[in-house]
Every structure is written in structure tokens, then in C-alpha cells.
């Protein structure tokens, strides 16, 4: 002990918590096509995503805070993806991996979602078809920077007033109202229960 008083570090609790969140992102993978293979490659030894604290792949949304959407998403898959997103605890982040997840890619058809950001708030986009693992690491570092600042795109949709919360709206939660001429097909036909 030198008796030096210069060995102090001060910070706020919020900064320390955000630093811990940024360096321990637990991804929930949702790989549906060739982008999923590149996502798997990013977690292998050559690229080693574990360096960034994201080696814990959780296939349970309740234990994850980073959703990685990689590949094309169809209208039938979107409600499943939204259910996974809603089960993840706040704060949470989303990476849209590849051209198909970001904008529909070359699949400009009525069956595929033309960008998951129409239904889920996206924090980082990765261009490419498929994007390289290096692009995945770049997007991961972008999300880490947001986490260090305490920012998450999902926080823009959180509301204390449940009546104005868009996540509670049926048109927000289902792709049917958006894609099928604003006719809500999420519930029973004509309000009748049963068939």
C-alpha cells in the first residue's frame, strides 16, 4: 500500500448496469434460411462471438435479451416471431440479419414479410445475401453501444398507459390487418366462437 488516494473509480449504478448488459447479451436465434448458416458460423471458433459476451445461445425467449432474425419470414411465421419477441424481458434488442429479414430481399411476394421492422422494432440491420460473419460482429457491436447508452428501440413502444400501448393492439400484433386489406382475421370470423 502506497497510501495513494488516486485508486478510486466512480460511476452511477445505471452506467454499471448498462455496461454489464452490453457485455452479456444473450441471443435468441431465429434462423430460417441461408442467413442462419452464417449466423452459426459467427458463433464458431474462427469468429468467436464469445469475445463479446454473447456465447450463451438461449432458445428460451424468457432468458434472452437479443433477438437475431436471420432469413426470410413468411406471414405464417410472423405471429410466432412476435410471440417470441413479446416473451423476451425488457430491455431487449433485435438484429435483422440479411436482405430478406430487412426488406424481403429478392422475394417480393405476398407470402413474405417485406422487413421485420414492420412488426418488431429493429436496432441493427445487416445488409447482404447472406451477410458475412464479420457483418454480424459489426451489428453486435452496434447493439452493444446502444446497450451501454441504455438505448433500445423497443423502449419507444413501452407505455405506462395500457390503452395507448401499440403492443396491445391486434393490428400491431398480427400481420393480417397489415397485409390483407386492413381486414382483421386474427379472431373468429364475424365474432362467432367456434366453427
ABEGO torsion letter per residue (X at the ends): XAGBAAABBBBBAAAAAAAAAAAABBBBBBBABAAAAAAAAAABAAAGAAAAGAABBBABAAABABBBBBEBBBAAAAAAAAAAAAABBOBBBBBBBEAAAAAGEABBBAABBBEAAAABBBABBBBEOBBBAAAAAAAAAAAAAAAAAGBBAAAAABBABAAABAAABAAAABAAAAABGGBBAABBBGGBBEX
